C-alpha cells in the first residue's frame, strides 16, 4: 500500500484524516505566485515555461503541505493546440477564435499534432515528478470536451453557454464531431501527462450543469467514459477524478457511468445528501464553499469539520466546491488545514 494519502483515498480507503488539496491552489491569492507570474510576463507565458510553471505548482506545497499538487496549466491550452487562437484579456479572462459550424470543426489540426504545442506542459510534469516531496501526489488534468467546446464556440466564457447550446441545436452532428475531436485529443493529452509522471488525472467539466437530460448523457457522461476507458487501457491502475460541476442529481451514478475512481462535488449539493447517494459508489472529493477562504473565522472551522465528519464513513478527499479565489486569505488556508488535521 502506498504511503500517499491521496492515492489511498482513490483506492477506496477510508481515512480518519482525509487528504487535502484545493482547486486553483497555485494562484493569485499567493504573493509568491503573483511575483512569478510577473517574472513570466503574462499568463500563457507562465503556462508554457516549464521551470516557472513547476515553481508555481510547488509554491502552495512548500507553504501548506497539501497532499496533492495539481499541475499548473489551463484547460484551454488544448484548444490552442488544436488550432484555436487563444489569448487572455487582462481582467476579463480567456478569448479564443470561434468555431461556429462543421467546417470550423473540420479545419482543426490533426490530433497527432497537439503535442508540438503541449510539450512544455509535459516537461513541467517531468520536473514536478522529480521535485515534489515523496508524500505528495502529482495530479494532471484537462477540461472535459463539453466545457472546452463551450469556449471554442463562444470565444469566451459565457454565463449560460448559449452559443454552444445553439450550435448543438442547429447542427447536432457537427457539434458531436467537435466533442469527438476533443475527446480524442484529451485522451492523447492526458496520456502524455501520465507518461511524464502524473499519478492521477482529473477531468474538469465546469459547465456540465447546463446540460440536461439526454444531452447530459451524450455530452458529459459518454465522453468522460470514453476518455477514462482509453486512459485505463493504456495506463492500468491510473486513478481518475471526474468533476461534472453543478450536475445536481446527475452526480448520482456518475462514477459507475464513467468509470471514474472519484467524483468531485461542487458546493451546491449538501454533503449529507452526497454521502448517502454518491459516496456509496466510491471516493468523493469536496466540497467546502470557496467563500469561506475569504471570510474565515469559526464558521470556516465548523463547516470544514462538518464536511469531514459527514464523509467519514467512506473514502474522501477534502477540497473546495470550486477553485480558490484571488481574494482568499492565505492565513485561512492554514486555518483550514489545522481544522482538518489537528482535531
Backbone torsions as a table, in degrees:
resi	resn	phi	psi	omega
1	UNK	NA	133.3	179.8
2	UNK	-65.1	153.3	175.1
3	UNK	-91.1	5.6	178.9
4	UNK	-86.8	115.6	-174.0
5	UNK	-60.0	-38.1	-176.7
6	UNK	-67.5	-41.2	177.9
7	UNK	-66.8	-33.6	177.8
8	UNK	-66.2	-40.0	176.7
9	UNK	-63.7	-41.8	-179.5
10	UNK	-67.2	-24.1	176.4
11	UNK	-82.9	-1.0	175.8
12	UNK	101.5	9.2	-177.9
13	UNK	-82.6	131.4	172.8
14	UNK	-82.9	129.3	-177.3
15	UNK	-125.5	140.5	-178.8
16	UNK	-61.8	-39.1	175.0
17	UNK	-115.0	112.0	-175.5
18	UNK	-72.3	153.4	171.3
19	UNK	-64.9	153.3	-176.2
20	UNK	-132.3	133.7	161.1
21	UNK	-150.3	165.4	-176.9
22	UNK	-126.1	133.9	174.2
23	UNK	-60.9	137.3	-175.0
24	UNK	60.4	33.4	-177.4
25	UNK	-66.2	-23.0	169.6
26	UNK	-96.5	110.0	-176.0
27	UNK	-174.9	-169.0	-167.4
28	UNK	-68.3	-10.6	176.5
29	UNK	-75.2	-12.3	-179.6
30	UNK	-102.5	126.8	179.5
31	UNK	-61.9	-33.7	-179.9
32	UNK	-67.8	-32.0	174.8
33	UNK	-65.4	-46.4	-177.8
34	UNK	-60.5	-37.2	179.0
35	UNK	-67.4	-40.2	-179.5
36	UNK	-70.3	-38.9	178.1
37	UNK	-63.2	-40.6	177.8
38	UNK	-61.4	-38.1	178.0
39	UNK	-64.4	-37.5	-179.8
40	UNK	-70.1	-31.4	179.8
41	UNK	107.8	-47.2	177.3
42	UNK	-158.3	172.8	-172.2
43	UNK	-62.9	-47.6	-178.2
44	UNK	-66.0	-36.8	176.9
45	UNK	-62.6	-35.4	176.3
46	UNK	-66.1	-43.9	179.7
47	UNK	-60.3	-36.1	-174.7
48	UNK	-97.4	8.4	175.4
49	UNK	-104.6	101.9	-172.5
50	UNK	-57.0	-40.4	-177.9
51	UNK	-66.8	-43.7	-178.6
52	UNK	-75.4	-36.3	176.5
53	UNK	-63.9	-39.2	175.5
54	UNK	-65.4	-39.5	179.7
55	UNK	-60.2	-47.5	-178.5
56	UNK	-70.9	-26.2	173.4
57	UNK	-66.2	-38.6	-177.5
58	UNK	-77.3	-24.7	-174.2
59	UNK	-55.7	-50.1	179.8
60	UNK	-69.5	-22.9	176.1
61	UNK	-70.0	-43.6	177.9
62	UNK	-63.0	-41.6	-173.8
63	UNK	-76.2	-41.0	-169.7
64	UNK	-117.4	-18.6	-178.7
65	UNK	69.5	39.4	176.0
66	UNK	-58.9	156.3	178.9
67	UNK	-80.8	-17.3	177.9
68	UNK	-131.4	144.5	174.3
69	UNK	-118.7	120.0	179.6
70	UNK	-97.0	129.9	177.4
71	UNK	-45.3	133.9	174.4
72	UNK	-84.8	116.3	178.5
73	UNK	-162.9	-158.4	178.3
74	UNK	-145.6	146.0	-177.2
75	UNK	-64.9	-18.2	-175.6
76	UNK	-93.0	0.2	175.6
77	UNK	-61.6	-33.6	-179.7
78	UNK	-67.7	-34.3	176.6
79	UNK	-64.1	-41.8	176.8
80	UNK	-62.8	-42.0	-179.9
81	UNK	-64.1	-27.2	179.8
82	UNK	-85.5	-6.1	174.9
83	UNK	122.2	-6.7	176.3
84	UNK	-73.0	143.1	170.4
85	UNK	-76.5	136.4	-176.9
86	UNK	-134.8	132.3	172.4
87	UNK	-150.1	164.5	-179.8
88	UNK	-118.4	122.7	177.2
89	UNK	-86.5	123.7	-175.3
90	UNK	-54.6	123.0	178.9
91	UNK	79.4	-2.4	-176.4
92	UNK	-122.9	-11.6	178.0
93	UNK	91.3	-166.1	-172.1
94	UNK	-72.9	150.3	172.5
95	UNK	-132.9	139.7	179.3
96	UNK	-135.6	156.0	165.5
97	UNK	-64.6	153.9	-172.2
98	UNK	-103.4	148.0	171.6
99	UNK	-113.4	117.6	-173.0
100	UNK	-119.8	-1.4	-179.0
101	UNK	-157.7	177.2	-177.4
102	UNK	-62.9	-31.0	178.5
103	UNK	-63.8	-37.2	177.1
104	UNK	-65.1	-37.4	176.9
105	UNK	-65.3	-45.6	-178.2
106	UNK	-63.4	-25.6	-177.9
107	UNK	-82.1	-5.9	179.4
108	UNK	-63.7	153.0	179.7
109	UNK	-64.7	153.0	174.2
110	UNK	-60.1	144.9	-178.2
111	UNK	-55.2	-37.8	-177.7
112	UNK	-60.6	-19.6	-176.2
113	UNK	-87.8	-7.5	-174.0
114	UNK	-65.5	-27.6	-173.5
115	UNK	-68.5	-23.3	177.0
116	UNK	-58.6	-43.1	178.6
117	UNK	-77.7	-38.4	-169.5
118	UNK	-90.6	-2.7	-177.4
119	UNK	-56.9	-34.1	176.1
120	UNK	-61.5	-30.8	177.8
121	UNK	-64.4	-42.5	179.2
122	UNK	-65.1	-34.9	177.7
123	UNK	-66.4	-37.6	175.6
124	UNK	-59.9	-44.3	179.2
125	UNK	-60.2	-42.3	179.9
126	UNK	-62.0	-42.8	178.5
127	UNK	-61.2	-47.2	-178.6
128	UNK	-63.7	-38.1	-178.9
129	UNK	-58.7	-31.2	-179.5
130	UNK	-93.0	-21.0	-172.3
131	UNK	-104.1	-17.3	-179.4
132	UNK	-68.7	149.2	172.9
133	UNK	-57.7	150.4	-173.0
134	UNK	-63.7	-23.2	-178.7
135	UNK	-88.5	-4.7	-175.1
136	UNK	-96.5	129.9	-179.3
137	UNK	-87.4	133.9	179.7
138	UNK	-92.5	121.9	-176.3
139	UNK	-108.8	122.2	170.0
140	UNK	-94.6	170.4	-178.7
141	UNK	-161.7	166.4	170.7
142	UNK	-153.8	159.5	169.7
143	UNK	-76.7	148.6	175.8
144	UNK	-73.0	155.7	-175.5
145	UNK	-54.5	-44.7	-178.6
146	UNK	-59.3	-48.1	-176.8
147	UNK	-64.3	-45.7	178.4
148	UNK	-62.8	-39.0	178.7
149	UNK	-60.7	-37.8	-178.6
150	UNK	-60.3	-38.1	178.3
151	UNK	-73.3	-39.3	-178.4
152	UNK	-66.2	-31.7	-178.8
153	UNK	-81.2	-45.5	-176.9
154	UNK	-82.4	-23.3	-175.9
155	UNK	82.2	4.9	-178.7
156	UNK	-174.3	172.5	172.1
157	UNK	-73.8	142.7	178.2
158	UNK	-130.6	153.4	-175.7
159	UNK	-69.1	-26.4	-175.0
160	UNK	-127.7	5.2	-179.8
161	UNK	56.5	30.2	-175.3
162	UNK	-58.0	-42.7	180.0
163	UNK	-59.7	-40.0	179.0
164	UNK	-67.4	-40.3	177.7
165	UNK	-64.7	-36.0	179.0
166	UNK	-67.1	-44.0	176.7
167	UNK	-59.6	-45.2	-179.0
168	UNK	-60.4	-39.9	-179.5
169	UNK	-73.3	-36.0	-176.0
170	UNK	-79.0	-34.3	-176.2
171	UNK	-149.0	80.6	-175.8
172	UNK	-61.4	-38.0	179.9
173	UNK	-66.1	-42.0	178.0
174	UNK	-64.9	-40.4	178.0
175	UNK	-65.7	-43.6	179.0
176	UNK	-60.9	-33.9	177.9
177	UNK	-64.5	-37.8	177.3
178	UNK	-65.9	-44.0	178.1
179	UNK	-61.2	-39.5	179.0
180	UNK	-63.4	-44.8	179.6
181	UNK	-64.1	-40.9	179.3
182	UNK	-67.0	-38.2	177.8
183	UNK	-62.1	-44.9	179.5
184	UNK	-60.7	-46.8	-179.1
185	UNK	-66.9	-37.2	-179.0
186	UNK	-66.3	-37.8	175.6
187	UNK	-59.0	-46.8	-178.7
188	UNK	-66.4	-40.9	-178.8
189	UNK	-63.9	-50.4	-178.7
190	UNK	-69.5	-35.4	177.5
191	UNK	-61.3	-40.5	178.2
192	UNK	-66.8	-37.1	175.9
193	UNK	-63.0	-41.7	179.4
194	UNK	-65.2	-43.5	178.9
195	UNK	-62.1	-29.7	-180.0
196	UNK	-80.7	-14.6	176.7
197	UNK	135.7	-2.4	177.2
198	UNK	-64.2	133.1	-177.6
199	UNK	-95.7	-17.4	178.7
200	UNK	-145.4	148.6	169.2
201	UNK	-128.0	152.1	-177.8
202	UNK	-126.9	137.6	175.2
203	UNK	-103.1	117.4	179.7
204	UNK	-96.5	107.9	173.1
205	UNK	-106.3	75.6	-171.2
206	UNK	-61.4	-28.8	-176.9
207	UNK	-111.1	22.4	179.6
208	UNK	-58.2	-31.9	-175.7
209	UNK	-62.9	-18.3	179.9
210	UNK	-87.0	-2.9	174.7
211	UNK	-91.1	131.9	-176.6
212	UNK	-121.6	150.1	171.3
213	UNK	56.7	-129.9	-178.0
214	UNK	-63.9	-30.4	177.7
215	UNK	-62.0	-37.2	178.0
216	UNK	-64.3	-44.5	178.3
217	UNK	-61.0	-46.4	-172.0
218	UNK	-74.5	-37.5	-170.2
219	UNK	-115.0	-5.6	172.2
220	UNK	-113.1	-56.4	-176.0
221	UNK	-69.2	-51.3	-173.4
222	UNK	-65.0	-44.1	176.1
223	UNK	-62.2	-39.4	177.3
224	UNK	-62.0	-43.0	179.3
225	UNK	-62.5	-40.9	179.4
226	UNK	-64.0	-45.6	-178.9
227	UNK	-64.5	-46.5	-177.6
228	UNK	-63.5	-44.9	-180.0
229	UNK	-60.7	-43.4	-179.2
230	UNK	-65.2	-41.3	-179.6
231	UNK	-67.0	-40.0	-179.4
232	UNK	-70.8	-28.5	175.2
233	UNK	-69.4	-41.3	-179.7
234	UNK	-76.5	-34.4	-173.7
235	UNK	-129.8	74.7	-176.3
236	UNK	-54.2	132.7	178.3
237	UNK	91.2	-7.4	-179.2
238	UNK	-67.0	125.2	177.8
239	UNK	-81.0	144.6	-177.2
240	UNK	-132.9	130.3	176.2
241	UNK	-102.7	133.8	176.2
242	UNK	-115.9	138.5	-178.8
243	UNK	-128.2	85.5	175.1
244	UNK	-86.2	79.0	-170.6
245	UNK	-56.5	136.5	179.4
246	UNK	60.6	31.5	176.4
247	UNK	-72.7	-15.4	178.9
248	UNK	53.6	-122.5	-176.4
249	UNK	-66.2	-17.3	179.8
250	UNK	-77.7	-5.7	167.9
251	UNK	-60.4	-33.3	-178.4
252	UNK	-65.9	123.8	178.5
253	UNK	81.3	0.2	-176.7
254	UNK	-65.0	-39.1	179.6
255	UNK	-62.2	-43.9	-180.0
256	UNK	-67.9	-37.7	-177.6
257	UNK	-69.5	-28.1	-173.3
258	UNK	-111.3	-19.2	-174.5
259	UNK	85.5	9.1	179.6
260	UNK	-67.0	144.2	177.8
261	UNK	-82.3	-19.1	-177.9
262	UNK	-152.7	141.0	175.3
263	UNK	-111.6	121.8	176.4
264	UNK	-84.5	138.5	-173.7
265	UNK	-112.6	136.9	171.6
266	UNK	-81.8	173.1	-174.6
267	UNK	-89.6	11.6	174.0
268	UNK	-83.6	-11.8	177.2
269	UNK	-104.9	145.4	-178.9
270	UNK	-77.5	137.0	-177.6
271	UNK	-60.2	-38.4	-179.3
272	UNK	-64.3	-41.3	177.0
273	UNK	-63.1	-44.2	-178.3
274	UNK	-66.9	-36.7	178.1
275	UNK	-61.7	-37.7	-178.7
276	UNK	-76.8	-40.6	-168.7
277	UNK	-104.9	-24.9	-175.3
278	UNK	-109.6	-45.2	-176.4
279	UNK	-65.9	-20.0	178.5
280	UNK	-61.7	-20.9	179.3
281	UNK	-93.5	-1.9	179.2
282	UNK	141.9	-159.8	-174.8
283	UNK	-63.7	140.6	171.4
284	UNK	-122.6	155.7	178.7
285	UNK	-127.0	135.0	175.9
286	UNK	140.7	-161.1	-12.7
287	UNK	-144.4	51.0	-179.6
288	UNK	-67.7	136.4	177.9
289	UNK	-65.0	130.7	-176.0
290	UNK	-59.6	-25.0	-177.3
291	UNK	-64.5	-20.6	177.4
292	UNK	-64.3	-23.5	179.3
293	UNK	-77.2	-10.3	173.6
294	UNK	-95.5	-48.4	-172.7
295	UNK	-80.9	-33.3	175.0
296	UNK	62.3	-142.5	177.0
297	UNK	70.3	-170.0	-178.8
298	UNK	-64.3	-29.1	179.6
299	UNK	-62.1	-39.0	175.4
300	UNK	-60.3	-48.7	-178.6
301	UNK	-61.5	-47.5	-177.0
302	UNK	-64.1	-43.1	-177.7
303	UNK	-68.9	-39.9	178.3
304	UNK	-61.9	-44.6	-179.2
305	UNK	-67.2	-36.4	177.6
306	UNK	-61.4	-42.9	-179.7
307	UNK	-65.2	-43.7	178.1
308	UNK	-59.7	-46.5	-179.6
309	UNK	-63.5	-40.5	-177.1
310	UNK	-64.1	-37.7	-178.4
311	UNK	-95.5	12.1	-171.4
312	UNK	-72.9	-10.8	-177.8
313	UNK	-89.0	1.7	179.9
314	UNK	-153.2	-178.7	-179.8
315	UNK	-67.0	133.6	-174.1
316	UNK	-148.2	136.3	170.3
317	UNK	-113.0	121.6	-179.4
318	UNK	-77.3	134.9	178.7
319	UNK	-160.0	176.7	172.3
320	UNK	-83.2	167.4	176.4
321	UNK	-82.5	-9.1	173.2
322	UNK	-161.6	-174.4	-174.1
323	UNK	-70.8	148.2	174.2
324	UNK	-64.2	140.5	-173.3
325	UNK	-95.2	160.6	179.9
326	UNK	-60.0	-23.2	-177.6
327	UNK	-82.1	-5.0	-177.4
328	UNK	-63.1	147.3	177.9
329	UNK	-94.6	120.5	178.5
330	UNK	-53.6	-30.8	178.1
331	UNK	-63.5	-30.0	178.0
332	UNK	-71.7	-27.6	174.0
333	UNK	-65.4	-44.5	176.7
334	UNK	-61.9	-40.3	178.8
335	UNK	-63.7	-40.0	178.5
336	UNK	-62.0	-49.2	-178.1
337	UNK	-62.9	-37.8	176.8
338	UNK	-64.7	-38.8	-179.8
339	UNK	-63.4	-34.2	-178.5
340	UNK	-83.5	-41.6	-168.6
341	UNK	-96.5	-18.4	-173.1
342	UNK	-117.0	46.8	-177.2
343	UNK	-85.5	NA	NA
